[in-house]
Amino acid sequence: MEKKTLLQKVKAIKTPSDLEKAFGFDFDIIEISYRGGVLGFYASSIAELVGVDEDLLPTKFGAFCNYLGGGLRGSICPSTFSSEIPKQKANLLNEIAQAVVRCYNFLEKDNDLQEEEDLDGEINWDNLGTNKIRQSGIVSAY
């Protein structure tokens, strides 16, 4: 049986448990709420996993979501990193960041932060607005 490469494992990640199975460790940072948040790792964790200098990564690596105000959140965005990182490792970092975006999205859904109706069938205007904002690609109100 052929062993999957780390890149193949990362591309298959959709949930936090998928990520933990692929990496052998869980998220360092989980702060997701109706006011945005961050999900990811400290640079040292990812630098060791990928084999890059931690100084070429942001302090926190993963995904974030800005609070726009009025109960609305922006798009879920992946981390970026230094252009000094070799292409193959940069591709892996981009895939990891996209996997974290998928996990952030999963956790929002799991916590009913994307439901457009509440349990009583009433419209949840905050989530409806957030979903429309994301469809338009808005990231920040600044």
C-alpha positions in Angstrom: 0.0 0.0 0.0 1.4 3.4 -1.0 2.0 6.0 1.7 0.4 9.4 1.2 2.7 12.4 1.1 2.1 15.2 3.5 0.8 17.3 0.6 -1.8 14.6 -0.3 -2.9 14.4 3.4 -3.2 18.2 3.6 -5.4 18.4 0.5 -7.8 15.9 2.1 -8.2 17.9 5.3 -11.8 19.2 5.9 -12.2 19.0 9.7 -10.0 19.5 12.7 -9.9 15.8 13.3 -8.7 15.2 9.8 -5.9 17.8 10.5 -4.9 16.1 13.7 -4.7 12.7 11.9 -2.5 14.3 9.1 -0.2 16.3 11.4 -0.2 14.3 14.6 -1.1 17.4 16.5 -4.0 19.8 16.9 -4.4 23.6 16.5 -2.4 25.8 18.9 -5.0 28.7 18.5 -8.8 28.3 18.3 -10.7 31.6 18.7 -13.8 31.5 16.6 -16.9 33.5 17.4 -19.7 35.6 15.9 -17.1 38.5 16.0 -14.6 36.8 13.8 -11.4 35.1 15.0 -8.3 33.1 14.2 -7.5 29.4 13.8 -4.1 28.1 13.4 -0.7 27.4 14.8 2.3 29.3 16.2 5.0 29.6 13.6 7.3 27.1 15.4 4.8 24.3 14.9 4.4 24.8 11.2 8.1 25.7 10.6 9.1 22.3 12.1 6.4 20.4 10.1 7.3 22.0 6.8 11.0 22.4 7.4 11.3 26.2 7.0 12.8 28.9 9.1 10.2 30.1 11.6 11.2 33.7 10.9 9.8 33.5 7.4 6.3 32.8 8.8 3.9 35.1 10.6 3.8 34.6 14.4 0.4 32.9 13.9 -0.2 30.8 10.8 -3.5 29.6 9.7 -6.7 31.5 8.9 -8.5 34.5 10.2 -11.8 36.3 9.9 -12.3 40.0 10.5 -15.3 41.4 12.4 -16.8 44.1 10.2 -19.2 45.5 12.7 -23.0 45.3 13.1 -22.8 41.5 13.6 -21.2 40.9 10.3 -18.0 39.0 9.6 -15.7 39.1 6.5 -14.3 36.3 4.5 -12.2 33.6 6.0 -8.6 34.3 4.8 -5.5 32.2 4.8 -2.2 33.3 6.2 0.6 34.5 3.9 4.4 34.1 4.4 7.7 35.3 3.1 8.5 35.0 -0.7 12.0 33.7 0.3 10.5 30.2 1.0 11.4 27.8 -1.8 8.5 27.0 -4.2 7.8 23.4 -3.1 7.6 24.4 0.5 5.6 27.5 -0.3 3.1 25.3 -2.2 2.8 23.1 0.9 2.3 26.1 3.1 -0.4 27.5 0.8 -2.2 24.1 1.0 -1.9 24.0 4.8 -3.4 27.5 5.0 -6.3 26.5 2.7 -6.9 23.4 4.9 -7.1 25.7 7.9 -9.7 27.8 6.1 -11.7 24.7 5.5 -11.4 23.8 9.2 -12.4 27.3 10.2 -15.5 27.1 7.9 -16.3 23.6 9.4 -16.1 25.0 13.0 -18.3 28.0 12.1 -20.9 25.6 10.7 -20.6 23.3 13.7 -21.3 26.2 16.0 -24.3 27.5 14.0 -22.4 30.6 12.9 -23.6 30.2 9.3 -27.2 29.2 9.8 -29.5 31.8 8.1 -32.5 30.7 10.3 -32.6 30.2 14.0 -34.4 27.3 15.7 -37.7 29.2 15.6 -37.5 29.6 11.9 -36.7 33.3 12.2 -34.1 34.9 9.9 -30.7 35.3 11.5 -29.8 38.6 9.9 -26.1 38.5 11.1 -25.4 35.2 9.5 -27.4 36.0 6.3 -25.4 39.2 5.9 -22.1 37.5 6.6 -22.8 34.8 4.0 -23.7 37.5 1.4 -20.5 39.4 2.3 -18.4 36.3 1.8 -20.0 35.6 -1.5 -18.9 39.1 -2.6 -15.4 38.5 -1.3 -15.2 41.3 1.3 -12.5 40.7 3.8 -12.2 43.9 5.9 -14.2 47.1 6.6 -10.9 49.1 6.6 
